[in-house]
């Protein structure tokens, strides 16, 4: 990977557009799957769609695919909307310390796109369960978020765009800058004009 990062871009680039369709699934860890199911299904209203144990041999053996190194642990999936999945592994209690969300390589938080009405419903559910949260706060122009910690100390955000009404929010158009707007920040990163032109090639003038 490091070789690709330092190589000339013209040598590493392949032709043809890559189509991204959003997040397929986001996999997180818990040491209490029952508690996690209670929170995501009962409090947040997500649907549990798949419950399984990791097949034997894929934990501590050579067949491990990057999942937590424990045998036959639970692996559950929730429907988080837009045909995407939120997944949890259940690691044995005491086997791992809680992570630092601000460490390099860690997930600082995850934001779910919701409608204004759905955000209000989430707030009502949190209030009913006496779960504290922050917001709503305008985090970017036209985008309002609330923040809450799940029982695993994972920071969750629920973002809505009132200008889109109750329909599915147009997320990328809301935050996309012009080339000049992005350049104001990017020039603090580097004075390499070739790199700057390359990095902003997808932005309008």
Secondary structure as UniProt FT lines:
FT   HELIX           2..6
FT   HELIX           9..12
FT   STRAND          25..30
FT   HELIX           33..37
FT   HELIX           38..43
FT   STRAND          47..53
FT   TURN            56..57
FT   TURN            62..63
FT   TURN            71..72
FT   STRAND          74..79
FT   TURN            82..83
FT   STRAND          85..90
FT   TURN            93..94
FT   TURN            101..102
FT   TURN            104..105
FT   STRAND          110..113
FT   HELIX           116..128
FT   TURN            129..130
FT   STRAND          134..140
FT   TURN            141..142
FT   STRAND          143..149
FT   TURN            151..152
FT   STRAND          155..160
FT   HELIX           162..164
FT   TURN            165..166
FT   HELIX           171..175
FT   HELIX           179..186
FT   TURN            187..189
FT   HELIX           193..199
FT   TURN            200..202
//
